[in-house]
Amino acid sequence: MASPAAGLVVIVGSGLIGRSWAMLFASGGFKVKLYDIEQQQITNALENIRKEIKLLEQLGALKGTLSAEQQLSLITGCSNIQEAVEGAMHIQECVPENLEVKKEIFAQLDGIVGDDVVLSSSTSCLLPSRLFSGMAHVKQCVVAHPVNPPYYVPLVELVPHPETAPATVDRTHALMQKIGQSPVRVLKEVDGFALNRLQYAVIGEAWRLVQDGIVSPSDLDLVMSDGLGLRYAFMGPLETMHLNAEGMLSYCNRYGEGMKRVLKTFGPIPEFSGATVEKVHQAMCAKVPDDPEHLAARRQWRDACLMRLARLKSQMPSQ
């Protein structure tokens, strides 16, 4: 068996995101301890991980160079937080998205860890200045926000507290690369970080276009899935601009006034309620009924598509 990577990673919380992190770190050869307050939750999570890793191996989609059994042997559970963090070099918090719950966990960790462990949160929207305020080990704290589902979507946003040591961000960046993720540095905290600010901008205008009767909900989704989304799967909006003219300066000279004119017509922030939400809901349910069985099947289809897209991207020539 290939030797495990140096150091222990602790996952705090055994839900969907926690399980995905455990699988990712094990795929990189790291020993993983999965902590939760209830032993039954840990048992269920480990069984879920076993099934998923075995299935991924059957599909030829297992990450890393280790076999399924080798990866599974690296993941253990623990219901005692003090025992769980002993010897850890990285702790990834994955408890529910509630500021007080997360602060309580980090206060516990702050009192029992040393000066050589990174304390990382998976939060998608809580600002580090609120999350890590008053901590003795604040220099070791960073947000590492994954994208759901993390096993298939590699982006991780690294967001520091104003007092986070640069070495903490560097270490976390290197660790994420080691397990095959694509870390980006958000240089200073901002509400929504980068991904959700972009996502919410798209959702906001999508909602307005449907609300104003410009396009149907199903056609709106086609604009992204069969239009913008195809190229955005391989390059971002800035490189798209650069390539859609003779470079960025050419693009801005050619299209800048038109972009400003259109942007000025954007409406107010939608309420995401009332008649429009009913209209969108009906359109979405016509495609995917919102009962658990249909939603789960569609998520499986989505994950299979993401898996195949990731495989395609990995086969593309290096940039």
Phi, psi and omega per residue, in radians:
M1 nan 2.457 3.073
A2 -1.100 2.500 -3.105
S3 -1.257 2.491 3.141
P4 -1.141 2.718 3.063
A5 -1.161 2.746 -3.115
A6 -1.173 2.422 3.014
G7 1.645 2.800 -3.130
L8 -1.979 2.398 3.055
V9 -1.918 2.323 3.109
V10 -1.942 2.273 3.066
I11 -1.838 2.129 3.137
V12 -1.762 1.831 -3.084
G13 1.965 2.216 -3.004
S14 -1.935 0.429 3.077
G15 -1.331 -2.866 -3.071
L16 -0.976 -0.836 -3.099
I17 -1.201 -0.729 3.117
G18 -1.071 -0.738 3.118
R19 -1.128 -0.713 3.125
S20 -1.105 -0.746 3.104
W21 -1.073 -0.758 -3.136
A22 -1.017 -0.770 3.122
M23 -1.120 -0.714 -3.129
L24 -1.138 -0.807 -3.126
F25 -1.159 -0.681 3.096
A26 -1.134 -0.608 3.121
S27 -1.117 -0.463 3.084
G28 -1.526 0.045 3.093
G29 1.572 0.164 -3.122
F30 -1.513 2.476 2.951
K31 -1.216 2.402 -3.053
V32 -2.252 2.313 2.964
K33 -1.954 2.195 3.132
L34 -1.750 1.980 -3.102
Y35 -1.793 2.405 2.954
D36 -2.655 2.868 -3.052
I37 -1.360 -0.426 -3.111
E38 -1.944 2.227 3.137
Q39 -1.054 -0.623 -3.136
Q40 -1.138 -0.628 3.090
Q41 -1.116 -0.682 3.106
I42 -1.147 -0.792 3.140
T43 -1.030 -0.795 3.136
N44 -1.112 -0.716 -3.124
A45 -1.130 -0.754 -3.140
L46 -1.124 -0.650 3.100
E47 -1.185 -0.708 3.095
N48 -1.079 -0.756 3.126
I49 -1.096 -0.742 3.135
R50 -1.030 -0.841 -3.128
K51 -1.067 -0.755 -3.071
E52 -1.188 -0.772 -3.126
I53 -1.149 -0.696 3.104
K54 -1.101 -0.735 3.129
L55 -1.137 -0.741 3.115
L56 -1.055 -0.683 3.111
E57 -1.126 -0.744 3.112
Q58 -1.072 -0.629 -3.119
L59 -1.442 -0.068 -3.090
G60 1.248 0.425 -3.060
A61 -2.028 0.209 -3.123
L62 -1.242 2.287 3.138
K63 -1.363 2.733 3.068
G64 1.473 -3.134 -3.092
T65 -1.791 -0.156 -3.139
L66 -1.489 2.648 3.080
S67 -1.238 2.961 3.101
A68 -1.008 -0.828 -3.116
E69 -1.123 -0.668 3.108
Q70 -1.109 -0.736 3.117
Q71 -1.170 -0.757 -3.131
L72 -1.099 -0.566 3.140
S73 -1.185 -0.302 -3.129
L74 -1.497 -0.235 -3.038
I75 -1.835 2.131 3.068
T76 -2.247 2.900 -3.138
G77 -1.973 2.780 3.129
C78 -2.756 2.343 3.136
S79 -1.872 0.158 3.071
N80 -2.015 2.007 -2.996
I81 -1.148 -0.616 3.135
Q82 -1.151 -0.732 3.083
E83 -1.186 -0.667 -3.067
A84 -1.076 -0.722 -3.011
V85 -1.516 -0.083 -3.113
E86 -1.105 2.115 3.138
G87 1.445 0.097 -3.100
A88 -1.262 2.509 3.012
M89 -1.889 -0.276 3.103
H90 -2.598 2.298 3.098
I91 -2.106 2.143 -3.113
Q92 -1.936 1.928 -3.119
E93 -1.440 2.333 -3.099
C94 -2.439 0.664 3.129
V95 -1.469 2.977 -3.079
P96 -0.947 2.687 -3.034
E97 -1.323 1.256 -3.131
N98 -2.375 2.127 -3.019
L99 -0.995 -0.801 -3.073
E100 -1.180 -0.685 3.113
V101 -1.111 -0.776 -3.140
K102 -1.166 -0.737 3.134
K103 -1.091 -0.640 3.114
E104 -1.108 -0.742 3.105
I105 -1.106 -0.803 -3.110
F106 -1.194 -0.531 3.052
A107 -1.132 -0.707 3.065
Q108 -1.067 -0.858 -3.116
L109 -1.096 -0.690 -3.109
D110 -1.024 -0.558 -3.087
G111 -1.476 -0.185 -3.041
I112 -2.161 -0.178 -3.115
V113 -1.649 2.816 3.070
G114 -1.605 -2.832 -3.048
D115 -1.643 0.174 -3.029
D116 -2.089 0.260 -3.113
V117 -2.046 2.440 3.056
V118 -1.504 2.280 3.084
L119 -1.828 1.954 -2.983
S120 -2.150 2.427 3.115
S121 -1.931 2.517 3.088
S122 -1.592 0.169 -3.071
T123 -0.919 2.518 3.134
S124 -1.706 -0.198 -3.054
C125 -2.640 -0.186 -3.095
L126 -1.413 2.250 -3.067
L127 -1.232 2.405 3.125
P128 -0.973 -0.607 -3.124
S129 -1.127 -0.448 3.063
R130 -1.554 -0.676 -3.037
L131 -1.218 -0.721 -3.020
F132 -1.875 0.196 -3.078
S133 -1.062 2.373 3.066
G134 1.384 0.076 -3.109
M135 -1.415 2.446 3.106
A136 -1.163 -0.575 -3.094
H137 -1.778 0.590 -3.058
V138 -1.039 -0.530 3.140
K139 -1.121 -0.339 -3.111
Q140 -1.711 0.120 -3.025
C141 -1.786 2.451 3.113
V142 -2.734 2.599 2.964
V143 -1.524 2.308 2.988
A144 -2.159 1.572 -3.025
H145 -1.542 1.969 3.102
P146 -1.480 2.986 3.085
V147 -1.907 2.353 -3.095
N148 -1.415 2.218 -0.021
P149 -1.543 2.228 -3.002
P150 -1.045 -0.513 -3.087
Y151 -1.193 -0.458 -3.078
Y152 -1.878 -0.359 3.135
V153 -2.004 1.934 -2.920
P154 -1.397 -0.206 -3.047
L155 -1.091 2.390 3.001
V156 -2.343 2.167 3.099
E157 -1.569 2.148 3.088
L158 -1.763 2.032 -3.060
V159 -2.167 2.009 -3.099
P160 -1.494 2.690 2.849
H161 -1.244 2.666 3.102
P162 -0.922 -0.446 -3.133
E163 -1.782 0.079 3.117
T164 -1.083 2.345 3.106
A165 -1.231 2.402 3.090
P166 -0.934 -0.589 3.140
A167 -1.105 -0.534 3.113
T168 -1.139 -0.778 3.120
V169 -1.152 -0.729 3.131
D170 -1.056 -0.792 -3.138
R171 -1.080 -0.761 -3.105
T172 -1.201 -0.676 3.095
H173 -1.040 -0.815 -3.135
A174 -1.137 -0.680 3.136
L175 -1.130 -0.758 3.136
M176 -1.102 -0.703 3.090
Q177 -1.125 -0.653 -3.124
K178 -1.054 -0.614 -3.119
I179 -1.667 0.220 3.019
G180 1.507 0.180 3.085
Q181 -1.502 2.976 -3.140
S182 -2.030 1.515 -3.095
P183 -1.329 2.479 3.009
V184 -2.171 2.547 -3.133
R185 -1.676 2.031 2.959
V186 -1.537 1.917 -2.877
L187 -1.203 -0.452 3.017
K188 -2.616 2.657 -3.012
E189 -1.222 2.501 3.075
V190 -2.622 2.503 -3.088
D191 -1.018 2.220 -3.125
G192 1.560 -0.101 -3.083
F193 0.957 -2.568 -3.113
A194 -1.695 -0.842 -3.042
L195 -1.063 -0.869 -3.081
N196 -1.235 -0.490 3.055
R197 -1.131 -0.742 3.077
L198 -1.164 -0.762 -3.125
Q199 -1.088 -0.756 -3.105
Y200 -1.207 -0.550 3.075
A201 -1.110 -0.749 3.112
V202 -1.151 -0.819 -3.131
I203 -1.065 -0.736 -3.120
G204 -1.050 -0.838 -3.134
E205 -1.251 -0.607 3.060
A206 -1.020 -0.773 -3.121
W207 -1.119 -0.749 3.139
R208 -1.117 -0.691 -3.141
L209 -1.114 -0.662 3.084
V210 -1.276 -0.792 -3.101
Q211 -1.043 -0.645 -3.104
D212 -1.537 0.125 3.083
G213 1.250 0.415 -3.129
I214 -1.382 -0.653 -3.072
V215 -2.676 2.657 3.131
S216 -1.331 2.785 3.108
P217 -1.003 -0.733 -3.111
S218 -1.193 -0.680 3.104
D219 -1.224 -0.580 3.092
L220 -1.040 -0.782 3.137
D221 -1.129 -0.579 3.089
L222 -1.142 -0.587 3.107
V223 -0.985 -0.652 3.132
M224 -1.474 -0.884 -3.013
S225 -1.192 -0.632 -3.117
D226 -1.877 0.144 3.140
G227 -2.259 -1.718 -3.075
L228 -0.997 -0.697 -3.042
G229 -1.096 -0.530 -3.111
L230 -1.102 -0.831 -3.140
R231 -1.377 -0.537 3.122
Y232 -1.195 -0.256 3.055
A233 -1.227 -0.312 -3.074
F234 -2.120 -0.348 3.110
M235 -2.653 2.720 -3.103
G236 -1.507 3.104 -3.093
P237 -1.120 -0.546 -3.106
L238 -1.266 -0.754 3.083
E239 -1.188 -0.583 3.068
T240 -1.029 -0.791 3.077
M241 -1.017 -0.800 -3.082
H242 -1.039 -0.700 -3.092
L243 -1.462 -0.361 -3.087
N244 -1.459 0.142 3.020
A245 -2.639 -2.892 3.108
E246 -1.549 0.961 -3.121
G247 1.757 2.993 -3.045
M248 -1.102 -0.753 -3.126
L249 -1.082 -0.719 3.113
S250 -1.099 -0.751 -3.126
Y251 -1.074 -0.832 -3.097
C252 -1.158 -0.643 3.091
N253 -1.146 -0.654 -3.056
R254 -1.400 -0.719 -2.981
Y255 -2.019 -0.047 -3.040
G256 -1.008 -0.817 -3.110
E257 -1.138 -0.703 3.109
G258 -1.117 -0.710 3.103
M259 -1.081 -0.766 -3.137
K260 -1.120 -0.703 -3.141
R261 -1.076 -0.817 -3.121
V262 -1.168 -0.750 -3.117
L263 -1.052 -0.569 3.136
K264 -1.189 -0.305 -3.120
T265 -1.590 -0.060 3.139
F266 -1.103 2.422 -3.086
G267 -1.470 -3.033 3.137
P268 -1.229 2.956 3.111
I269 -1.088 2.213 -3.136
P270 -1.145 2.775 3.079
E271 -1.510 -0.299 -3.093
F272 0.951 0.795 -3.136
S273 -2.685 -3.070 3.044
G274 1.237 -2.580 -3.032
A275 -1.107 -0.620 -3.080
T276 -1.175 -0.742 -3.132
V277 -1.135 -0.597 3.081
E278 -1.160 -0.722 3.131
K279 -1.100 -0.810 -3.139
V280 -1.162 -0.720 3.140
H281 -1.042 -0.804 -3.135
Q282 -1.096 -0.718 3.138
A283 -1.136 -0.730 -3.138
M284 -1.184 -0.698 -3.128
C285 -1.227 -0.484 3.060
A286 -1.121 -0.534 3.122
K287 -1.540 -0.798 -3.127
V288 -2.392 1.767 3.084
P289 -0.934 2.552 -2.982
D290 -1.588 0.405 3.007
D291 -1.428 2.738 -3.049
P292 -0.952 -0.662 -3.079
E293 -1.150 -0.838 -3.128
H294 -1.176 -0.707 3.133
L295 -1.115 -0.744 3.137
A296 -1.111 -0.714 3.132
A297 -1.124 -0.707 3.136
R298 -1.195 -0.643 3.090
R299 -1.122 -0.691 3.091
Q300 -1.083 -0.727 3.085
W301 -1.078 -0.775 3.118
R302 -1.041 -0.810 -3.110
D303 -1.129 -0.644 3.095
A304 -1.134 -0.681 3.088
C305 -1.133 -0.761 3.131
L306 -1.102 -0.666 3.133
M307 -1.097 -0.789 -3.134
R308 -1.203 -0.642 3.097
L309 -1.147 -0.739 3.111
A310 -1.068 -0.691 3.121
R311 -1.128 -0.735 3.099
L312 -1.071 -0.788 -3.138
K313 -1.092 -0.639 -3.139
S314 -1.194 -0.395 -3.140
Q315 -1.569 -0.158 3.140
M316 -1.211 2.596 3.083
P317 -1.001 2.511 -3.133
S318 -1.143 2.586 -3.077
Q319 -1.316 nan nan
